[in-house]
Amino acid sequence: VSVPMTNVRSTIPIGHEPAAPTVVDKEFGTFLIVSDATPIPAPGNEFYVATTGSAAGDGSLAYPWDLATAMSHPRSVAPGDTIWIHGGSYSGRLTSRLSGSAAAPIYVRAFPGEEVRLDMNQGDPKLQRTLTIEGQYTLFQGLEIYSSELASRTTLSSGSWPSDIRR
């Protein structure tokens, strides 16, 4: 998937008026991928993640995992399974080691009707990654990746990654 970050006009959602900015700016450092495709039914087992979950959980609705544990590919997760992430803001570096198969990917989805946000405000993004995907055949759906840092976007430096703007 190629996500161009410069000189691209922002898509206007159906039924909405245009809102500034209308051109994506790579220095803003965010993107949104939206699909109007019908959600794929979950064929396998279902597991759950919550902001209050823990590594000691079993991934059930009553005892959900934290996000890092779910992404580490617990032994109970198999190709074709779905990991539902309950709404909330999740922060910190995250590495997904989930690996499904070509015939049965692992699905990682926002719980229906809930907003899942991955906050990349963990220091200088030049030195860290928010989400690293090391597995394969894993489909992510409904996750918002953003930075909550509200620092100034004004710089006197030129070029990419000016030293006085951290995001």
C-alpha positions in Angstrom: 0.0 0.0 0.0 1.4 3.4 -1.0 0.2 6.3 1.1 1.4 9.5 -0.6 2.0 12.3 1.9 2.7 15.4 -0.3 0.7 17.4 -2.8 -2.4 15.2 -2.4 -5.9 16.6 -2.1 -7.7 15.5 1.0 -10.8 13.4 0.3 -14.1 15.0 1.3 -16.4 12.5 3.0 -19.7 12.1 1.3 -22.3 14.6 2.6 -19.7 16.9 4.1 -18.5 20.3 3.1 -14.8 20.8 2.4 -12.7 21.8 5.4 -9.2 23.3 5.6 -6.6 22.0 5.0 -7.5 20.5 1.7 -4.0 19.4 0.9 -2.2 16.7 2.9 1.0 18.0 4.5 3.7 15.5 5.2 5.0 17.6 8.1 1.6 17.2 9.8 2.6 13.5 10.1 -0.8 11.8 10.1 -2.9 9.9 7.7 -6.3 8.2 7.7 -7.2 5.2 5.6 -10.9 4.7 5.2 -12.6 1.8 3.6 -16.3 1.7 2.6 -16.0 -2.1 2.1 -18.4 -4.3 4.0 -16.6 -5.7 7.1 -15.3 -9.2 6.7 -17.0 -11.6 9.1 -14.8 -13.0 11.8 -14.3 -16.7 10.9 -12.3 -17.9 13.9 -12.1 -17.3 17.6 -12.4 -13.8 19.1 -10.1 -12.1 21.6 -10.4 -8.7 23.3 -8.1 -5.8 24.2 -9.0 -2.9 26.5 -7.2 0.1 28.0 -7.7 -1.7 31.4 -6.5 -5.0 30.1 -3.3 -6.7 31.2 -0.7 -9.3 30.2 -2.3 -11.5 32.9 -5.6 -11.5 31.1 -6.7 -14.4 28.8 -8.0 -12.2 26.0 -11.7 -12.9 26.9 -14.3 -10.2 27.2 -14.1 -10.5 31.0 -10.3 -10.6 31.2 -9.0 -8.7 28.1 -5.3 -8.2 27.2 -3.4 -5.0 27.1 -2.6 -4.0 23.5 1.1 -5.0 23.7 0.3 -8.5 24.8 -2.3 -9.0 22.1 0.2 -7.8 19.4 2.9 -10.2 20.7 1.0 -13.1 19.2 -0.2 -15.0 22.3 -0.2 -18.8 21.7 -4.0 -18.9 21.8 -4.3 -16.7 18.7 -4.4 -18.7 15.4 -4.8 -17.8 11.8 -8.4 -16.7 11.1 -8.9 -15.3 14.6 -10.0 -11.7 15.4 -8.6 -9.4 18.0 -11.2 -6.8 19.0 -9.7 -3.6 20.5 -12.1 -1.7 22.7 -12.3 2.1 22.4 -9.8 4.4 24.1 -6.4 5.9 23.6 -3.4 3.6 23.6 0.1 5.0 23.7 3.7 3.8 23.6 5.7 1.9 21.1 3.9 -1.1 19.7 5.2 -4.1 17.7 2.8 -6.5 16.0 4.2 -10.0 15.7 0.9 -11.4 14.7 1.1 -13.9 11.7 -1.8 -15.4 10.0 -1.8 -17.2 6.7 -2.7 -16.2 3.2 -5.9 -18.3 3.4 -6.7 -17.2 7.0 -5.3 -13.8 8.1 -5.6 -12.5 11.6 -8.0 -9.6 12.0 -7.2 -6.7 14.4 -10.2 -4.4 14.6 -11.8 -1.6 16.5 -14.7 -3.0 18.5 -17.9 -2.0 16.7 -19.0 1.5 17.5 -15.9 2.3 19.5 -13.0 4.7 18.6 -9.5 3.2 19.0 -6.7 5.7 18.9 -2.9 5.0 18.9 -1.1 8.1 20.2 2.3 8.5 18.7 3.3 11.2 21.2 6.1 9.2 22.7 9.1 11.5 22.0 10.8 12.3 18.8 9.3 10.2 15.9 12.6 10.5 14.1 14.0 8.1 16.6 11.0 5.9 17.5 8.2 4.1 15.7 4.6 4.0 16.9 3.6 0.8 15.2 6.1 -1.7 13.8 4.6 -4.7 11.9 6.9 -7.8 12.0 4.3 -10.4 11.3 2.4 -11.2 8.1 -1.1 -11.8 6.9 -2.7 -9.5 9.5 -5.4 -7.1 8.6 -5.9 -3.9 10.7 -9.2 -2.1 10.6 -10.6 1.0 12.3 -7.5 2.2 14.1 -6.7 5.9 14.2 -2.9 6.8 14.4 -2.2 10.3 15.6 0.0 12.5 17.8 -1.5 14.4 20.7 1.5 16.6 20.9 0.4 20.2 20.6 3.8 21.9 20.3 4.3 24.6 17.8 4.7 23.8 14.1 6.7 26.9 13.4 10.3 26.5 12.5 13.3 28.6 11.4 15.0 25.4 10.1 14.8 24.2 6.5 14.3 20.7 5.2 12.6 17.6 6.5 12.6 16.9 10.3 13.5 20.4 11.6 15.1 20.0 15.0 12.7 22.4 16.7 9.6 20.5 15.7 9.2 17.1 17.5 6.4 15.6 15.5 
